[in-house]
Structures are given as C-alpha cells and as structure tokens.
Amino acid sequence: MSKLLIDEYPLVVLPRLACAIGLNEAIFLQQLHYWLSGKGAHERGGRRWIYNSLADWQKQFPFWHTDTIRRIAHRLEARGLVLVGHFN
C-alpha cells in the first residue's frame, strides 16, 4: 500500500500523515488500514470493506465519543479518503 500506512496492530501513526490530514483522522485511517489488511475484511465491487458500528469503533478508540468518531469518518469521506456505506 502506501508508505504512510503500516500493517501493525498498535495505534501508531506517522507524523507526516497526521500533518497531512489531521491527527484524529490519521489515527482512524491507520486503524481502518489495519482492519482492511486483515483476514476479516470483505470484498464488494472490487473494494475491500469491513463492518464496524459506532459502538465497535468506540471500543477501539475509547478516548473518543461516538460523535467524534462520526465526524472523523465524515471528514475522511469528504476528502475522498474513505467510502462509507450502509448495507443491510
């Protein structure tokens, strides 16, 4: 993938990525990259995806309120860095 993302579990983020998109967004994007790189990721329409509810994300980021997580995801989506979908 990108030299700005790593394939490890810890919440680690490169300073260059944080400077480019913001610290919270970089932390979230790095964790998303970790999950998309794993065996639990699915594929739909040629894109890898995972399912996490806001409550699931908050378990991974207990230092953020669900409203904060929602805003981070929306900002990443608005910048074209992630796609957010709702599949039932």
Buried (B, 14 or more C-beta within 10 A) or exposed (E): EEEBBBEEEEEEBBEEBBEEBBEBBBBBBBBBBBBBBEEEEEEEEEEEBEEBEEEEBBEBBEEBEEEBBBBBBEBBEEEEEBEEEEEE
